[in-house]
Amino acid sequence: MQTKEHPDELTPREREVFGLVRLGLTNEEIAERLGISLDGAKYHVSQILSKLGVATREEAAALSVPVAEAFQPRRGRWWVMFPLAAKAAGVAVVLATVGGLGVLAWGVLNTSDGTEAEDSAPLAVDGPRIGDHWHAPYQFFACGVRQPNASAWESGVHTHADGIFHIHPFQTYEEGPGSRLVKWFEYGGGLLTETEIRIPGSAKTFRNGDLCPDGEPGELQVFVTRAGESAEDPLLGDALQQYIPHDGDRIRIAFQTEGSSMLYEDRTVIPEDQATRTVEIAVTDDGTEDSTHFQPDRIEVSAGETVKIVVRNSGTVSHGFRAAGDDGVYASRDDFVVSGDIIPPGGEGLAVVRLDDVGETEFRDDTWVGVVTGVIVVLGPSGTPIVATPRPSDAPLTPPATP
């Protein structure tokens, strides 16, 4: 017979539903949050109420029993069910009669199936615990185009539709593995596997092999730039399933065709393997803004050529790199920026650049935005800048006098 103090074991799905019941969500909201049918939500709530021995969801939410107790399997409980005095008396008899053997028997009694020790031991969690508050920004691109942020929902692992994974567990099931990236998608009613993705709040699912507008099949890829680092790491296989976003991590998710560029709101990112040439430059300083200097500060490329620019920081402070792009406007989609944005002293970054319009475009240190530090000269087919000829509207209004 179940009691409020020792409810029957809840299934993993019931644990999730119970957590949402405790947050005050309705059956409809639970169904939408978990991506299940309304009837399924009602069934899970009914099972939970039965196992907890209560009549209403309000009673369930108001239970003073620790949440972890309600979620943990009831293994090895026969000893727990004995009155405390009976346990103490039994122990005293054993100790008095058998001495050291009694101590051994006590240890075997409590750990013979490993459950009593497990119930009393502190929860071992690799990841955030209740009380932690982590943030990890993310971006999702489909066929090269930045997609809207996931819609907001309320739980310990959630988002505010702001492009950030908010991770501050409220319930024990949200701690550690419960805060994995794939669980974040699940809590919001989305989906993330190695081969498909559905952003929470969206009805569109992207699956490997689906065609992009260019007619080429797309493939799902997930990358993470870990806090304090500048290099992106791909998340593949089990690494994707087990990954927990940590405070300060940056996640980039892309459903893309092979070799496609990605359009951010403030930059374009071209895959490194598309570059046909590499240019190396160095940035230095004496610790002040005005001393920032790139060498060389003039780069020549051909129109339409894809060039990898490797920037090495030999200065004393961190620097960045931003090329203004074809439109000549900073912080636009035409811009090119080094991976990781910031290059620490002694470090390096790279930007892959492709400019189609002949002429000149500026590049600068993206840390101190007011400093213009160099220029990229885009050459025409002949290897020299093309000088535009005057348009008819530029001609003089009156013909020159006849000699």
KAFENJO-V604351 format. One record per backbone hydrogen bond with DSSP energy under -0.5 kcal/mol. CO is the residue of the C=O (numbers start at 1). NH is the residue of the N-H. E is the energy in kcal/mol with one decimal. If there is no record, write none. Layout:
[[CO	NH	E] [CO	NH	E]]
This chain:
[[4	7	-0.5] [6	3	-0.9] [11	15	-2.4] [12	16	-1.6] [13	17	-2.6] [14	18	-3.0] [15	19	-2.1] [16	20	-1.6] [17	21	-2.4] [18	22	-2.4] [19	23	-0.8] [20	25	-2.1] [21	24	-1.7] [26	30	-2.5] [27	31	-2.6] [28	32	-2.2] [29	33	-2.6] [30	34	-2.4] [31	35	-1.0] [31	36	-2.0] [37	41	-2.0] [38	42	-2.5] [39	43	-2.3] [40	44	-2.3] [41	45	-2.3] [42	46	-2.4] [43	47	-2.3] [44	48	-2.2] [45	49	-2.5] [46	50	-2.0] [47	51	-2.5] [48	52	-2.4] [49	53	-0.9] [49	54	-2.2] [51	8	-0.8] [56	60	-1.8] [57	61	-2.7] [58	62	-1.5] [60	63	-1.1] [66	69	-0.6] [66	70	-1.4] [67	71	-1.5] [68	72	-1.6] [70	10	-0.5] [73	75	-1.6] [76	79	-0.6] [76	80	-0.5] [77	81	-2.1] [79	82	-1.2] [83	87	-2.1] [84	88	-2.4] [85	89	-2.6] [86	90	-2.5] [87	91	-2.3] [88	92	-2.3] [89	93	-2.3] [90	94	-2.2] [91	95	-2.8] [92	96	-2.6] [93	97	-2.2] [94	98	-2.8] [94	99	-0.6] [95	99	-1.3] [98	101	-1.5] [99	102	-0.6] [99	103	-1.4] [100	104	-1.9] [101	105	-2.8] [102	106	-2.4] [103	107	-2.1] [104	108	-2.5] [105	109	-3.0] [106	110	-1.9] [107	111	-1.4] [108	112	-1.9] [110	117	-0.7] [111	114	-0.7] [114	118	-0.7] [115	119	-2.8] [116	120	-1.7] [117	121	-1.5] [123	125	-0.7] [125	127	-1.0] [128	176	-2.4] [129	132	-2.5] [132	131	-0.5] [134	167	-2.8] [135	248	-3.0] [136	165	-3.1] [137	251	-2.5] [139	253	-2.9] [140	147	-3.2] [141	255	-3.1] [142	145	-1.6] [144	263	-3.3] [145	142	-2.4] [153	155	-0.5] [153	159	-0.5] [156	158	-0.5] [156	168	-3.2] [158	166	-3.1] [159	153	-1.4] [163	138	-2.4] [164	166	-0.7] [165	136	-1.7] [165	167	-0.6] [166	158	-2.4] [166	168	-0.5] [167	134	-3.2] [169	131	-0.7] [171	174	-1.4] [172	175	-1.4] [175	178	-2.9] [176	179	-2.4] [177	180	-1.5] [179	245	-0.5] [180	184	-2.0] [181	185	-1.7] [182	186	-1.8] [183	187	-3.3] [184	188	-1.5] [185	190	-3.2] [186	189	-1.7] [191	198	-2.8] [195	208	-2.7] [196	193	-2.6] [197	206	-2.8] [198	191	-2.3] [199	202	-2.5] [200	151	-1.7] [205	207	-0.5] [206	197	-2.1] [207	210	-2.7] [210	218	-3.1] [212	215	-2.7] [216	212	-2.9] [218	209	-2.7] [219	256	-2.2] [221	254	-3.0] [222	235	-3.0] [223	252	-2.5] [224	226	-0.6] [224	233	-2.5] [225	250	-2.3] [226	229	-2.5] [233	224	-2.4] [234	236	-0.7] [236	239	-1.8] [237	240	-0.9] [237	241	-1.5] [238	242	-2.2] [239	243	-0.9] [243	181	-2.6] [243	245	-0.5] [246	249	-2.5] [249	137	-0.6] [250	225	-3.1] [251	139	-1.6] [252	223	-3.0] [253	141	-2.8] [254	221	-2.5] [254	256	-0.7] [255	143	-3.8] [256	219	-2.0] [257	260	-1.9] [262	264	-0.8] [262	269	-2.6] [263	146	-1.1] [267	264	-2.8] [268	270	-0.5] [269	262	-2.7] [271	274	-1.8] [272	275	-1.7] [277	308	-3.0] [279	310	-2.9] [281	312	-2.3] [282	295	-2.7] [283	314	-2.6] [283	315	-0.6] [284	293	-2.1] [288	291	-0.7] [289	292	-1.5] [293	284	-2.2] [295	282	-2.3] [297	375	-2.0] [299	377	-3.4] [301	379	-3.4] [302	305	-2.3] [305	307	-0.7] [305	355	-0.6] [306	276	-2.5] [306	277	-0.7] [307	309	-0.6] [307	353	-3.2] [308	279	-3.0] [308	310	-0.6] [309	311	-0.6] [309	351	-2.2] [310	281	-2.7] [310	312	-0.5] [311	349	-2.3] [312	283	-2.6] [312	314	-0.8] [313	346	-2.5] [319	343	-3.9] [321	338	-1.3] [322	364	-1.9] [323	336	-1.8] [324	329	-0.6] [325	328	-1.4] [328	330	-0.5] [329	332	-0.7] [332	335	-1.7] [335	268	-3.1] [336	323	-2.6] [338	341	-2.0] [340	342	-3.0] [342	344	-0.6] [343	319	-2.2] [344	347	-2.6] [347	313	-2.7] [349	311	-3.1] [350	339	-2.3] [351	309	-3.4] [351	353	-0.6] [353	307	-2.9] [355	304	-3.2] [356	358	-0.5] [359	378	-3.3] [361	376	-3.4] [362	324	-2.6] [363	373	-1.3] [363	374	-1.7] [364	322	-1.9] [364	366	-0.5] [367	369	-0.9] [368	371	-1.9] [370	372	-0.7] [371	365	-0.9] [371	373	-0.6] [374	363	-2.1] [375	299	-2.2] [375	377	-0.5] [376	361	-2.1] [376	378	-0.6] [377	301	-2.6] [377	379	-0.7] [378	359	-2.0] [379	303	-2.5] [380	383	-2.0] [384	380	-1.9] [386	388	-0.6] [391	394	-2.3] [392	395	-1.4]]
